[in-house]
Amino acid sequence: MAWEVAEDYVPKSLYAQILALLVGFPVLTILINVAQQLLLPHDPKLPPEVFHLVPFFGSAASFGNDPLAFFDSCRRKYGDCFTFVLLGRKMTVCVGPKGSNLVLGGKLSEVSAEEAYTHLTTPVFGQGVVFDCPNHRFMEQKRFIKFGLSQENLQAYVGMISEEVANFLNYDAQFTAFREKDATSWSPFHVLRTTSEMTILTASRTLQGKEVRSHIDSQTFSRRYADLDGGFKPINVMFPDLPLPSYRRRDRAQKAMSDFYVGILRNRQAEKGEQEHDMIASLMGQAYKDGTPLSERDIAHMLIALLMAGQHTSSATSSWILLRVAENPEVGERLYNEQVEHFRNADGSWRPLTYDELKKLPVLDSVIRETLRLHPPIHSIFRKVMSDIAVPPTLFAPSEDKTYIIPKGHFVMASPAASQIDPLIWTDPLKWNPARWADAAGAAAKYYSTYYDAGEKVDFGFGVVSKGTESPYQPFGAGRHRCIGEQFAYLQIGTILATLVRNIEMKLTHPFPEPNYHTMVTLPKEPCNIMYRRRSEA
């Protein structure tokens, strides 16, 4: 059998060659990549490109770990317009308000949000809605949603949200101390868990309808939501079709959730009960301009989109607000005193919150706006370039006589988060200072009223809105893709905050959390516990 041993024998030199190849090939590709960047002339018509060692991977680590620090570093070195490689994609960043205008206010023939995001949203939301349809059809869908967010509905929502928050305090395990008699000691609650549950409870009670609210606490719904949420991660943007168990769970959950909403629609059509104030009632019977009715699946998938997108952004913003208020207890007292002034009865009881009065509370409004300035839910917004875009010198480099061309196939990226802490625009930009919004002559109020709230008016197909694409304050985006749920978000977050400060005091006993940029929506890192105690008047 000696010949069998000889046949299986592999010389040690061969192992050494294989090992050398495995080590040498990556090193060689890095060396070639570096040599190309250093030795080959850069096309002067293209924006400067950020130097990177590893091909394909590019600047993914620097961008992913701290995008705002990455943008600031690149801006100092390359200017307001530069390109970096992100997992094989060429991303051209346009920093500042003019950059945001170029990206968010770009023509449909030049930039496409659908091509940029559909790989993420369609498997989660479903086919035929949002970015899985032509832009004009998406604008009509936004018009249907806006119709559902009528003033009558918003007025009805305030009481529902306040009641859900009060019930949460009275029943959630984290707030056991709140329910004890003569409670004066401080106890902790986890802010991310708390705001996540509060926002989904309040959104389901208002926008989603009584049927959805009745299922929120069930294990089946919770599991489906968690599986669907598992497909809403940064990895899904870059790699939409990996053969992973989480992707298969996402797809099963999407079908189950879609069937769940279709079942609700069919039951309502059969029962024809009293008129509801939720989005289901608003969407039923709607039709596109060409006469095509909204299908059951369209409605189901729009409701999934509302649930998923709104829950993430509102819970993140609510978390940052509560953390900032806990860090600054004197602001919490100003919020409380504002509630006393407007809603406390002579006998010590509270008058219910109302939609119209919530909009007239300056401290509450300033706290929300300032937190959104420092902690917008989304740090970067990108589009796919559909045709070459000329970037004139007057836009980014007025001192240089040249025009950049952003080629078709690149992606363009704007960063509202970077503009909102730009020291060239904001005084003491990294300081959380709600008072800046109370100064009618100050920069914050000026930018908000001039560019974002009362600027150029445009109708993209869902009603007249302020375009806001050149504003340095864009917490809800701008242009045709400005968030349609902005008004509801302010109402939801404001009602949650007002109800909480009526009932509890808050403080922070650990350093303020750093932002976690590895999640789809920017969340606070651990630890993020807040200490609370019940107010004696509660």
C-alpha positions as CSV (number, residue, x, y, z in Angstrom):
1,M,0.0,0.0,0.0
2,A,3.0,2.3,-0.2
3,W,1.7,3.8,-3.4
4,E,-1.5,5.0,-1.6
5,V,0.6,6.8,0.9
6,A,2.6,8.4,-1.8
7,E,-0.5,9.5,-3.6
8,D,-1.9,11.3,-0.5
9,Y,1.4,12.9,0.3
10,V,1.5,16.7,-0.3
11,P,5.0,18.3,-0.2
12,K,5.5,21.0,2.5
13,S,6.7,23.3,-0.2
14,L,3.2,23.3,-1.8
15,Y,1.6,24.3,1.5
16,A,4.1,27.1,1.7
17,Q,3.2,28.3,-1.8
18,I,-0.5,28.2,-1.1
19,L,0.0,30.2,2.1
20,A,2.2,32.7,0.3
21,L,-0.6,33.1,-2.3
22,L,-3.3,33.6,0.3
23,V,-1.2,36.3,2.0
24,G,0.4,37.8,-1.0
25,F,-2.7,38.3,-3.2
26,P,-4.5,40.7,-0.8
27,V,-1.2,42.6,-0.2
28,L,-0.6,42.8,-3.9
29,T,-4.1,44.2,-4.5
30,I,-3.6,46.8,-1.8
31,L,-0.3,47.8,-3.3
32,I,-1.8,48.1,-6.8
33,N,-4.7,50.1,-5.4
34,V,-2.3,52.5,-3.5
35,A,-0.1,52.9,-6.6
36,Q,-3.0,53.7,-8.8
37,Q,-4.2,56.5,-6.5
38,L,-0.7,57.9,-6.0
39,L,0.8,57.6,-9.5
40,L,-2.0,57.8,-12.0
41,P,-3.2,61.3,-12.7
42,H,-6.7,62.2,-11.3
43,D,-9.3,63.4,-13.8
44,P,-9.6,67.1,-13.0
45,K,-13.3,67.0,-14.1
46,L,-14.1,64.6,-11.3
47,P,-14.4,65.6,-7.6
48,P,-11.3,64.7,-5.5
49,E,-11.4,61.1,-4.3
50,V,-10.6,60.2,-0.7
51,F,-7.5,58.1,-0.4
52,H,-8.2,54.5,0.8
53,L,-6.0,51.4,1.3
54,V,-8.3,48.4,0.6
55,P,-10.0,48.2,-2.8
56,F,-13.8,47.7,-2.8
57,F,-14.0,48.2,1.0
58,G,-12.7,51.8,0.6
59,S,-13.6,54.1,3.5
60,A,-16.4,51.9,4.9
61,A,-14.9,51.7,8.3
62,S,-14.3,55.4,8.8
63,F,-17.7,56.3,7.4
64,G,-19.5,53.6,9.3
65,N,-18.0,54.3,12.7
66,D,-18.4,58.1,12.7
67,P,-19.8,59.6,9.5
68,L,-19.8,63.2,10.8
69,A,-16.1,63.0,11.9
70,F,-15.4,61.5,8.5
71,F,-17.2,64.2,6.6
72,D,-15.5,66.9,8.7
73,S,-12.0,65.4,8.1
74,C,-12.6,65.0,4.3
75,R,-14.1,68.5,4.0
76,R,-11.0,70.1,5.5
77,K,-8.8,68.2,3.1
78,Y,-10.8,68.0,-0.1
79,G,-13.4,70.8,0.1
80,D,-17.2,70.7,0.0
81,C,-17.5,68.1,-2.8
82,F,-15.5,64.8,-2.7
83,T,-15.9,61.1,-3.5
84,F,-15.2,58.1,-1.4
85,V,-15.5,54.4,-2.0
86,L,-18.1,52.5,0.0
87,L,-18.1,48.7,-0.6
88,G,-17.5,49.1,-4.3
89,R,-19.8,52.1,-4.8
90,K,-18.5,55.6,-5.6
91,M,-20.3,58.0,-3.2
92,T,-19.9,61.7,-4.0
93,V,-20.6,63.8,-0.9
94,C,-21.9,67.3,-1.2
95,V,-21.6,69.1,2.1
96,G,-23.5,72.1,3.4
97,P,-26.8,73.7,2.4
98,K,-25.9,74.1,-1.2
99,G,-24.9,70.4,-1.3
100,S,-28.2,69.4,0.2
101,N,-30.0,71.5,-2.5
102,L,-28.1,69.7,-5.2
103,V,-28.9,66.2,-3.9
104,L,-32.4,66.7,-2.4
105,G,-33.5,69.2,-4.9
106,G,-32.1,67.4,-7.9
107,K,-34.1,66.7,-11.1
108,L,-35.7,63.3,-11.5
109,S,-33.6,62.9,-14.7
110,E,-30.4,63.4,-12.7
111,V,-30.9,61.6,-9.3
112,S,-33.1,58.8,-8.1
113,A,-34.1,57.9,-4.6
114,E,-35.9,54.8,-5.9
115,E,-32.7,53.3,-7.4
116,A,-30.9,54.1,-4.2
117,Y,-33.3,52.7,-1.6
118,T,-35.6,50.1,-3.2
119,H,-33.3,47.2,-2.3
120,L,-33.8,48.1,1.3
121,T,-37.4,49.1,1.5
122,T,-39.2,46.8,-0.9
123,P,-38.5,43.5,0.9
124,V,-39.7,45.1,4.2
125,F,-42.6,47.3,3.1
126,G,-43.7,45.2,0.1
127,Q,-44.1,45.6,-3.6
128,G,-45.9,48.5,-5.4
129,V,-45.4,51.2,-2.7
130,V,-42.8,53.8,-1.7
131,F,-39.7,53.3,-3.8
132,D,-41.0,50.2,-5.6
133,C,-43.1,52.3,-8.0
134,P,-42.7,55.2,-10.3
135,N,-42.0,58.5,-8.5
136,H,-45.3,60.1,-9.6
137,R,-47.2,57.1,-8.1
138,F,-45.2,57.4,-4.8
139,M,-46.2,61.1,-4.7
140,E,-49.8,60.1,-5.0
141,Q,-49.4,57.6,-2.2
142,K,-48.0,60.5,0.0
143,R,-51.1,62.5,-0.9
144,F,-53.3,59.7,0.4
145,I,-51.3,59.6,3.7
146,K,-51.5,63.4,4.0
147,F,-55.3,63.2,3.5
148,G,-55.4,60.7,6.4
149,L,-53.4,63.2,8.6
150,S,-56.3,65.7,8.6
151,Q,-56.6,68.2,11.4
152,E,-59.7,66.3,12.7
153,N,-57.7,63.1,13.0
154,L,-54.7,64.8,14.6
155,Q,-57.0,66.4,17.2
156,A,-58.4,63.0,18.1
157,Y,-54.9,61.5,18.4
158,V,-53.7,63.7,21.2
159,G,-55.9,62.1,23.8
160,M,-55.2,58.6,22.6
161,I,-51.5,59.1,22.8
162,S,-51.7,60.7,26.3
163,E,-53.8,57.8,27.5
164,E,-51.4,55.2,26.2
165,V,-48.4,56.9,27.9
166,A,-50.4,57.1,31.2
167,N,-51.3,53.4,30.9
168,F,-47.7,52.5,30.3
169,L,-46.6,54.3,33.5
170,N,-49.3,52.4,35.4
171,Y,-48.6,48.9,34.1
172,D,-45.0,48.6,32.8
173,A,-42.6,46.7,35.0
174,Q,-40.0,49.4,34.8
175,F,-42.3,51.8,36.5
176,T,-43.3,49.8,39.5
177,A,-41.8,52.5,41.8
178,F,-44.1,55.1,40.1
179,R,-47.2,53.2,41.4
180,E,-46.0,52.9,45.0
181,K,-47.5,55.1,47.6
182,D,-45.4,58.1,48.7
183,A,-42.7,57.2,46.1
184,T,-39.8,59.5,46.7
185,S,-36.8,57.3,45.7
186,W,-35.2,57.3,42.3
187,S,-35.5,54.3,40.0
188,P,-34.1,53.5,36.5
189,F,-35.8,52.9,33.2
190,H,-34.1,52.0,30.0
191,V,-34.8,54.8,27.6
192,L,-34.6,52.9,24.3
193,R,-36.9,50.1,25.4
194,T,-39.3,52.6,26.9
195,T,-39.6,54.9,23.9
196,S,-39.7,52.0,21.4
197,E,-42.7,50.5,23.2
198,M,-44.4,53.9,23.7
199,T,-44.1,54.9,20.1
200,I,-45.4,51.6,18.7
201,L,-48.3,51.6,21.2
202,T,-49.2,55.2,20.4
203,A,-48.8,54.8,16.6
204,S,-50.9,51.6,16.6
205,R,-53.6,53.2,18.7
206,T,-53.8,56.2,16.3
207,L,-52.6,55.6,12.8
208,Q,-52.8,51.8,12.6
209,G,-56.3,51.3,14.1
210,K,-57.9,49.4,16.9
211,E,-57.4,46.0,15.3
212,V,-53.6,46.5,15.1
213,R,-53.5,47.9,18.7
214,S,-55.3,44.8,20.0
215,H,-52.6,42.6,18.5
216,I,-49.5,44.6,19.5
217,D,-49.1,42.7,22.8
218,S,-49.4,39.3,21.2
219,Q,-46.3,37.1,20.8
220,T,-47.2,36.4,17.1
221,F,-47.3,40.1,16.2
222,S,-44.1,40.8,18.2
223,R,-42.2,38.0,16.5
224,R,-43.3,39.1,13.1
225,Y,-42.4,42.7,13.8
226,A,-39.0,41.7,15.1
227,D,-38.3,39.5,12.0
228,L,-39.4,42.3,9.7
229,D,-37.3,44.8,11.6
230,G,-34.3,42.4,11.2
231,G,-34.4,43.3,7.5
232,F,-34.1,47.0,8.1
233,K,-30.4,47.2,8.8
234,P,-27.4,48.9,7.0
235,I,-26.2,45.6,5.7
236,N,-29.5,45.2,3.8
237,V,-28.8,48.4,1.9
238,M,-25.4,47.2,0.6
239,F,-26.2,43.5,0.3
240,P,-30.0,43.0,-0.3
241,D,-30.0,39.4,-1.3
242,L,-27.7,37.4,1.0
243,P,-28.7,33.8,1.7
244,L,-29.0,34.4,5.4
245,P,-31.7,33.1,7.9
246,S,-32.5,36.7,8.9
247,Y,-33.4,37.5,5.2
248,R,-35.7,34.4,5.0
249,R,-37.4,35.4,8.3
250,R,-37.8,38.9,6.9
251,D,-39.6,37.6,3.8
252,R,-41.9,35.3,5.8
253,A,-42.8,38.1,8.2
254,Q,-43.5,40.5,5.3
255,K,-46.0,38.1,3.8
256,A,-47.6,37.4,7.1
257,M,-47.9,41.1,8.0
258,S,-49.3,41.9,4.6
259,D,-52.0,39.1,5.0
260,F,-52.8,40.4,8.5
261,Y,-53.6,43.9,7.2
262,V,-55.6,42.5,4.2
263,G,-57.7,40.6,6.7
264,I,-58.4,43.8,8.6
265,L,-59.4,45.5,5.4
266,R,-61.8,42.7,4.4
267,N,-63.4,42.6,7.8
268,R,-64.0,46.3,7.8
269,Q,-65.6,46.2,4.3
270,A,-67.9,43.4,5.5
271,E,-68.9,45.0,8.8
272,K,-69.1,48.6,7.7
273,G,-69.1,49.9,11.3
274,E,-68.7,53.4,12.6
275,Q,-66.2,55.8,11.0
276,E,-62.7,55.5,12.5
277,H,-60.0,58.2,12.6
278,D,-57.1,55.9,11.6
279,M,-55.1,55.6,8.4
280,I,-56.9,52.4,7.3
281,A,-60.2,54.3,7.1
282,S,-58.5,57.1,5.2
283,L,-56.9,54.8,2.6
284,M,-59.9,52.6,1.9
285,G,-61.7,53.8,-1.2
286,Q,-58.8,56.0,-2.5
287,A,-57.9,55.9,-6.2
288,Y,-54.9,57.2,-8.2
289,K,-55.4,60.0,-10.7
290,D,-55.7,57.6,-13.6
291,G,-58.7,56.0,-11.9
292,T,-56.9,52.9,-10.6
293,P,-58.1,52.2,-7.0
294,L,-55.7,51.5,-4.2
295,S,-55.5,47.7,-4.0
296,E,-55.7,45.8,-0.7
297,R,-52.0,45.0,-1.0
298,D,-51.1,48.7,-1.7
299,I,-52.9,49.7,1.5
300,A,-51.4,46.8,3.5
301,H,-47.9,47.7,2.3
302,M,-48.4,51.4,3.0
303,L,-49.5,50.6,6.5
304,I,-46.4,48.4,7.0
305,A,-44.2,51.3,5.8
306,L,-45.9,53.7,8.2
307,L,-45.4,51.3,11.1
308,M,-41.7,50.5,10.4
309,A,-40.4,53.9,9.3
310,G,-42.3,56.0,11.8
311,Q,-41.6,53.8,14.7
312,H,-37.8,53.9,14.3
313,T,-37.5,57.6,13.8
314,S,-39.9,58.7,16.5
315,S,-38.5,56.3,19.1
316,A,-34.9,57.4,18.4
317,T,-35.9,61.1,18.7
318,S,-37.9,60.5,21.9
319,S,-34.9,58.7,23.4
320,W,-32.5,61.6,22.6
321,I,-35.0,64.1,24.0
322,L,-35.5,62.3,27.3
323,L,-31.8,61.8,27.7
324,R,-31.2,65.6,27.1
325,V,-33.9,66.5,29.5
326,A,-32.5,64.1,32.1
327,E,-29.1,65.6,31.6
328,N,-30.5,69.1,32.1
329,P,-33.1,68.8,35.0
330,E,-33.6,72.6,34.9
331,V,-35.1,72.2,31.4
332,G,-37.3,69.4,32.7
333,E,-38.6,71.9,35.3
334,R,-39.3,74.5,32.7
335,L,-41.3,71.9,30.7
336,Y,-43.2,71.0,33.8
337,N,-43.9,74.7,34.7
338,E,-45.2,75.3,31.2
339,Q,-47.6,72.4,31.6
340,V,-48.8,73.8,34.9
341,E,-49.3,77.3,33.4
342,H,-51.4,76.0,30.5
343,F,-53.1,72.9,31.8
344,R,-53.3,72.8,35.6
345,N,-56.8,73.4,37.0
346,A,-57.4,75.3,40.2
347,D,-58.1,72.1,42.2
348,G,-54.7,70.6,41.1
349,S,-56.0,68.3,38.5
350,W,-54.8,68.3,34.9
351,R,-56.8,69.5,31.9
352,P,-56.4,67.3,28.9
353,L,-53.8,68.1,26.2
354,T,-55.2,69.4,22.9
355,Y,-53.7,69.5,19.5
356,D,-54.0,73.3,19.1
357,E,-52.5,74.1,22.5
358,L,-49.6,71.7,22.0
359,K,-48.5,73.8,19.1
360,K,-48.3,76.9,21.3
361,L,-45.9,75.7,23.9
362,P,-42.5,77.4,23.2
363,V,-40.4,75.4,25.7
364,L,-41.7,72.1,24.4
365,D,-41.3,73.2,20.8
366,S,-37.7,74.4,21.4
367,V,-36.7,71.2,23.2
368,I,-37.9,69.1,20.3
369,R,-36.3,71.3,17.6
370,E,-33.0,71.5,19.3
371,T,-32.8,67.8,19.9
372,L,-33.6,67.1,16.3
373,R,-30.8,69.6,15.3
374,L,-28.2,67.7,17.3
375,H,-29.7,64.2,16.9
376,P,-31.5,63.8,13.5
377,P,-32.7,60.3,13.0
378,I,-30.9,59.9,9.7
379,H,-27.3,61.3,9.3
380,S,-27.0,60.9,5.5
381,I,-29.3,60.8,2.5
382,F,-28.2,59.5,-0.8
383,R,-29.4,59.2,-4.4
384,K,-28.2,57.3,-7.5
385,V,-27.0,59.4,-10.3
386,M,-29.0,58.7,-13.4
387,S,-27.2,61.2,-15.7
388,D,-24.0,63.3,-15.4
389,I,-24.4,66.2,-13.0
390,A,-22.4,69.4,-13.4
391,V,-21.2,71.0,-10.2
392,P,-20.4,74.6,-11.1
393,P,-17.6,76.5,-9.2
394,T,-20.1,78.9,-7.7
395,L,-21.7,76.0,-5.8
396,F,-18.7,74.6,-3.8
397,A,-15.5,76.3,-4.8
398,P,-16.1,79.9,-5.7
399,S,-12.3,80.6,-5.5
400,E,-11.5,78.0,-8.1
401,D,-12.4,78.3,-11.8
402,K,-13.5,74.7,-12.5
403,T,-16.6,72.6,-12.8
404,Y,-16.9,69.1,-11.4
405,I,-18.8,66.4,-13.2
406,I,-20.5,63.7,-11.0
407,P,-20.8,60.7,-13.5
408,K,-23.8,58.6,-14.1
409,G,-23.6,55.5,-11.9
410,H,-22.2,57.3,-8.9
411,F,-24.2,57.9,-5.8
412,V,-24.6,61.5,-4.4
413,M,-24.9,62.0,-0.7
414,A,-26.0,64.9,1.5
415,S,-25.7,65.1,5.2
416,P,-28.3,67.2,7.0
417,A,-26.7,66.1,10.3
418,A,-23.4,67.7,9.2
419,S,-25.1,70.9,8.2
420,Q,-26.9,71.1,11.5
421,I,-23.6,71.2,13.5
422,D,-21.7,73.3,11.0
423,P,-19.7,76.0,12.9
424,L,-19.9,78.3,9.9
425,I,-23.7,78.4,10.4
426,W,-24.5,77.7,14.0
427,T,-23.2,79.4,17.2
428,D,-21.7,76.9,19.6
429,P,-23.0,74.1,17.4
430,L,-22.3,71.1,19.6
431,K,-24.0,72.6,22.6
432,W,-27.6,71.5,23.3
433,N,-29.3,74.8,23.8
434,P,-33.1,75.0,23.3
435,A,-33.0,78.7,24.1
436,R,-31.5,79.4,20.6
437,W,-35.0,78.7,19.1
438,A,-36.7,81.2,21.4
439,D,-34.7,84.1,20.0
440,A,-36.8,85.4,17.1
441,A,-33.8,87.3,15.7
442,G,-31.3,84.4,16.2
443,A,-29.9,82.2,13.5
444,A,-32.0,79.1,14.4
445,A,-35.3,80.8,14.0
446,K,-34.1,82.6,10.9
447,Y,-33.0,79.4,9.1
448,Y,-36.2,77.6,10.2
449,S,-38.5,80.2,8.9
450,T,-36.6,81.4,5.9
451,Y,-35.6,78.0,4.4
452,Y,-37.4,75.1,6.0
453,D,-40.8,76.2,7.2
454,A,-41.7,79.2,5.1
455,G,-39.3,79.0,2.2
456,E,-40.1,78.4,-1.5
457,K,-43.4,76.5,-1.9
458,V,-43.6,73.5,-4.2
459,D,-46.3,70.9,-5.0
460,F,-44.6,67.6,-5.8
461,G,-48.0,65.8,-6.1
462,F,-49.0,65.5,-2.5
463,G,-49.9,69.1,-1.7
464,V,-48.0,72.4,-1.3
465,V,-44.9,72.2,1.0
466,S,-41.9,74.3,1.7
467,K,-39.1,72.9,-0.5
468,G,-36.5,73.4,2.2
469,T,-33.7,71.9,0.2
470,E,-31.2,74.7,0.9
471,S,-31.9,74.8,4.6
472,P,-29.2,74.0,7.1
473,Y,-31.9,72.4,9.2
474,Q,-33.5,69.3,7.7
475,P,-34.4,66.8,10.4
476,F,-37.2,65.4,8.2
477,G,-35.4,65.7,4.9
478,A,-36.5,68.1,2.2
479,G,-37.8,68.4,-1.3
480,R,-40.1,65.8,-2.9
481,H,-39.0,63.1,-0.4
482,R,-39.5,65.3,2.7
483,C,-41.2,63.1,5.4
484,I,-44.9,63.2,5.1
485,G,-45.3,62.2,8.7
486,E,-43.5,65.2,10.1
487,Q,-46.6,66.8,11.6
488,F,-47.7,63.6,13.2
489,A,-44.2,63.0,14.6
490,Y,-44.2,66.4,16.3
491,L,-47.6,65.7,17.8
492,Q,-46.6,62.2,18.9
493,I,-43.3,63.1,20.4
494,G,-44.7,66.3,22.0
495,T,-47.6,64.5,23.6
496,I,-45.3,61.7,25.0
497,L,-42.9,64.3,26.5
498,A,-45.7,66.5,27.9
499,T,-47.4,63.5,29.6
500,L,-44.1,62.2,31.0
501,V,-43.0,65.5,32.6
502,R,-46.4,65.9,34.2
503,N,-45.8,62.6,36.0
504,I,-42.1,62.1,36.6
505,E,-38.8,63.9,37.3
506,M,-35.7,62.6,35.4
507,K,-32.0,62.8,35.9
508,L,-28.9,61.2,34.3
509,T,-26.3,59.5,36.6
510,H,-23.9,58.4,33.9
511,P,-22.1,60.3,31.0
512,F,-24.3,61.3,28.1
513,P,-24.4,58.4,25.6
514,E,-22.4,58.6,22.4
515,P,-24.3,58.0,19.1
516,N,-24.4,54.6,17.6
517,Y,-23.9,54.9,13.8
518,H,-24.0,51.2,13.1
519,T,-27.8,51.2,13.2
520,M,-30.1,52.4,10.4
521,V,-31.4,55.2,12.6
522,T,-28.9,56.9,14.9
523,L,-29.5,55.6,18.4
524,P,-27.7,56.2,21.8
525,K,-25.1,53.7,22.9
526,E,-25.3,51.9,26.2
527,P,-25.6,52.7,29.0
528,C,-28.7,54.7,28.4
529,N,-30.7,54.4,31.6
530,I,-32.6,57.3,33.1
531,M,-33.4,57.7,36.7
532,Y,-36.9,58.8,37.5
533,R,-39.2,59.5,40.5
534,R,-42.8,60.3,40.6
535,R,-43.8,63.9,41.1
536,S,-45.7,64.4,44.3
537,E,-48.6,66.0,42.3
538,A,-48.9,63.0,39.9
